[in-house]
Amino acid sequence: MEMSKAKKSKSGRKVLTTKNSARSNSRRHREFFAANQVYDHDTHHVSDHPIRIGLSSSSVSPMTVEETFAQASSIGYDGVEIMVTHNAETRDVDLITGLAADTGLDVMSLHAPTLLFLPRVLHKDHWEKLRITANLAREVGATTVVLHPPFRWQGAYARGFVDGVRKVSEETGVVLAVENMYPWRAGVREILVYYPDWNPLDEDYDALTFDFSHASTAGMNALDTVAEIFPRLRHVHLTDGAGSLKDEHLVPGAGTMPVAETLQYLAKHNWSGDVVVEVNTRFVAKKSTREQMLADSLAFARKHLGLNGVPGEGSGSAGSGTGAAGAGAPDGGTSHSEPTTPGEATPAETSPEPGTSHRSASSKRASADAS
């Protein structure tokens, strides 16, 4: 069975390394959006389907699950996404359902412990880990489980991942939405550590999660990618990136990705998934600054999804936001990022060519607005 449509060598085997083109791709995409008016400033676009906006527990890490609910409730989010980790409270059904009832928030999704530093959380068997996470999601009322593609060294689990994800989803009735990742960088080469690929575009997944920061690290064109995967897109991690080789998870509008344009595209085309804010606040010393960053992220989402009732503005290509959104960000990523160590590969990535979703763009782009 053909596992992937991704690039292969002359021998027919998938290539393990490729030329690093993430930065050049990022620059090319940034220049395109700076030169072309893609955002519709004149028309109010809003999906016919309710789009919920949630807060990921990764956005407030290392705060507790209870604090995640409290933060989301006080700011006005619709729900939360909980990253399942070593902490027992992240999989405590009674605690989570009780907090949901007390705050009136939805448990929108769980993030499976498929990160590099969570190898034995829930179970040492990878498939059992996914089944347990999916059943946990069902118990707490979450409709989606977000998961990363496996690493090449994970053997049969990696080789059977595409079909296996579908099987677990069918068994449990929970959507398993595979997330876009990135290759890791070693010198001028990109090491393709994920299998069947870091980019889910060419894989036969039923459901996908799109993460803007991962796409930035990869040098992907976010708008084109979302347009291409739209029928399978179930979940969005709302964040931003500035084309760094590190997984930045900036506040939306603080980077160079076409985040506003992509959210408007979702609203315009009646998308029906969930948007979850996943930004890095670990570097923040003041509670008030963190709260402002999370409030700005929620306001950004509502504005560009058309939930404020008025047309918004396109995101800036230079990260010219106001408040926390324009304050810049650290080099490090959130706990959601795959860690790297000195001397090992660091993330980078290739990207698709700009596609048909930009065909109507012709006029010069208006002033940047990252509010």
N, C-alpha and C positions, 0 to 999 in steps of 0.2 A: 504493500500500500504506500502511495506517495504521501510522505509526511508534511512536505512543505513545498511551496512554490518559490522560496527564497533562492538567491543566487547560489549556484553550485560551480565547482571547479570542472575542468575538462574531464576528470575521471568520474564525474557524476556525484561526488561527495560534496556536502555543504562546506563552503569555505569557513575557516576558523578565524582568519584575520582579513582585513581589507584596509584600503587607504583611508586615513582620517580625513573626512570632508565636512565634519560638523560645523566648524567655524565658517568655512566658506559658504556653506548652505545657509547658515543663520544670517550671515551678512547679506546674501542675495535676497532672502525673504524679507529682511528688515528694510532693505532699499526699495523693494517692490511696494510694501505697504506705506512707506514714507512718500512715495511718488504717486500713488494712486488712491483715489477716493473709493473705498469699499463700503464703509459704514453708511447706512441710510439715515441721515439726520432728520429727514422730513416726515417719515412715516412711522407710526406707532405699531410695532410688531409685537404680538403676544401670542403664545401658543394656545390652541383650543383646549389643550390638556393642562391640568394643574401641574406645575413644576415645583417640587419642594426643594428648599435650600437648607442643607444641614451643615453641622459643624463636626469635623473629625476630631476625635480625641488626640490625634497626632498634633493638631494645631495648638493644643494647650499642654502637651507633654512637658514635664513629667507630672502634671496634675492628675488627680484621681478621677475615676469614672463619675463620682458624685459631683466633683467640681466641674467636670465637662458638661454635665446636664445643667448645673447652675449657671455656668457661663453662657451656654446656648440659650437658656430661658431668659436670662436678664437682657440679652442683646436683641432677642426677637427671632431667633432661628426657628425653623419648622421641626427640626429633629436633629439627631446625632448619628455619626458613624463611629463605631467602636473598633479600635485596633486590638485584636486578641493577642495578648502577650504572656510573659511569664507571670504577671500579676493575676492572682486568682479572681480578683473582682471583675476583670474584663470578660470573664465567662461565668459569672454568678447570675443565674437566671432570675432568682428572686430579687436580688439587688437591682438589676437592670430594669426589670418590669415594674418594680416599685417606684423607681426614680422616674420612669416614663409616665406612670400614672400620676405621681405627685406634681410633675411639671407640665403635663399635658403635651409633651414632646413625643414625636415618633422615633422609634429606633429604625432608622431608614436602612441601615446596612451594617454589616460586619466586615472587617478586613481580616482575611485568613492569615495565620502566622506563617506565611511563605517567604519571609525575608531571610537573608543570609544568617542573621544572628538569632533566629528563632527556630533552629533545626528540630528540636524535640518537644516543642510546646504542643500540648494535647496528645500527641502520639508520635512514635518514631517512624511509623509507616505513613508515607505521604498521602496515600489515598484515604486512610482512616482519618488523618488530620482534616482533610477536606470534608469528609462525611460528618465528622463531629462538628465542624464549624457550621456546615449547612443545617444540621439538625438544631444546633444552638440558635442559629438565625431564626429558624421556624418557631422555636420556643419563645423568643423575645419579640416576635412580630416583624422581624426584618425580612424584606423581600429579596435582598441582593447580598451576595458575598463577593467581595473584591479579592482577586488573587493575582499573584505574579506568575509569569511563566517559569518553569523549572530551570535549573542549571544543567549544563551538559553532563556533568559528572553524576547526575542523579539517576542514571541507568534506565531501567524499564519504566520508571515513573515518567521520565522525560520523553522517552520514545513513544509512549502511549498516551501522552498528555491530552492531545486534542480530543480523542475519542473518550478518554476517561473523564474529562470534565463534563462532557455531554451526558455520560452515564450517571454521574453523581447528581447532576442537576435533575435528570429525569427521575431518579430514585427518591429524591427529597422534595421535589417541587419548588426548589429555591433557584433563582437565577444566579449562575456563577459567571461573573463578568471579568474576563481576563484583561489585565492592564498593560498598556504600552510601556516599554522600558527603554533601554539604551545599551549600545555596546560600551565596553570599557576601553580605555585608551592606554596604550603602551608606546611611548615615543610618537612616531608618525603613523602608527598602525592602530586599528581598532580591533579589539579582541571580542569575538562574538560568543559570550559566555552563556547566553540563554538559549534554550532549545524548546521548540523548534526554531524560535527566533525571538529577538527582543521586540520586533515590530509585528503586531498581530494582524496587520493588514492583509497578508496573503495566506493566513491560516484559516481553517474551516471552523472557527468558533461561532457559537450561536449568539453570544453576548459579549460586549466589550466595555471596558472602562477607559476613558481618555483622560490623561493627566498632562496639563500644560507645562509643568516644570520638566517632566521627563521628555516631552516633545522638544523643549528648548535645548536641553542637554544633547538631544539627538540631532539637532539642526533640522527638525521637521517643520513643514508648513502646516500649522495647526488647522487653519480654515479648510484647506484642501483635504487634509486627512479626515477631518470630521465629516465633510461632505461625502467622502468615499465610503466611510464606515457607517454612515447615518442609519441604514436599516438595522444594523446590529448594535448600535450604541445605546446602552442602557444606563450609563452612569458617567458622571464627569467629576473629576477632582479639580476644583477651581483654585488656581494659583497662577504663578507667572515665572518667567525666567528671562535672563538677559543674555543668553547665548553662551554662558560660562560652561566649562567642561564639568562643573560640579552641579549637583542636583539642588537648585537654590530654594525652591518653594517660596518665592516672593509673594507679597500681597498683590492681588490682581491689579494691574495698572502700573505697578512699579518696575516692570520689566519691559521687554521689547516684543513680546508675543502679541498677536492680534486677538486678544482675549475678548474684548468688547465685540468685535466683528463676529467672532465665532458664537458667542452667546446670542447675538441678534439673529444669526443664521438659524440657530436651534429654535428660537421663538417664531421666526418667520415660517419655518417649515413644520410647525406643530409637533415638535418633539415631545415625548411623554416620559422622559426619565427623571432622575434626581441629580441635583448638583450639590456637591459637598465641598466646603471650603477646607483646604488642606495647606496651610501656610506654616512657615517656620517662625516660631516666637521664642525659641529657646534662648536667644541672645538678649531678650528684653529684660531689663532690670526692674522696670516699674510696671505694676499691675495696670495702671491707667493707660499706659502705652500699649500693652497687649490688648486690652479691651477695645481701644480705638482701632487697632489693626483689624480685629475681628469684626467690629462694627463697620469699618470701611469696606471690608470684603463683602459683607452682606449687602450693604448699600449698592456696591458695584454690581453684584449679581442681580439684584432687583431692578436696577436701572436698565441694564442692557438685555435683560429678559423681558422687558416691557411691563414689569409688575408694578411700576410706579405710575403708569397711566400716561406718561409723556415720552416723546422721543428722546433718546440719549445721545451721547457723543462717542465717537470711535476712540479706542485706546491709543495712547501715544506710542510712537516708536522709540522714544528716548527715555521712557520711564519718568515722565514729568508730572507725576501725581502730586496731590496735596496731602497734607497730614501724614499719617503713618504710611500710606500707600506710596508716597514720594520720598520717603526717608532713606531709601536704599535698603540693603540687607547684607548679612554676613556671607562669607564664602561657603560656609557649611550648609548641609541640607537638614531636613527634618529626620525624625526617627524612621520615617517611611522610606528614606533613601537607602540604597544598598551601600554599606560602609566600604571604605577603601583604606589601605594601610600603606605607609611609605614603602616604596620599592615595588608595589603591586600596581595592577592596571587601574586607571581611573576612568570614569565615564566619559564617553564622547559619542559621536554618532553621525550616521548618514541620513539623508532625507529624500522624499519624493520630489519630483519637479513640480513647480507651481502648475495647477491644473485649471479645469474649466470653471471652477467656482468664482474665478476672478474675471471672467470674460467681459462683464459689464463695466469694469473699472476703467475709467478713462480720465477723469478730471484730477487735478492736483488735490492731495489730501488736505483736509482742514487741520486746524491747530490741534495738537494733542490734548486729550483730556483723560486723565487717569483717576477721576473722582469715583 
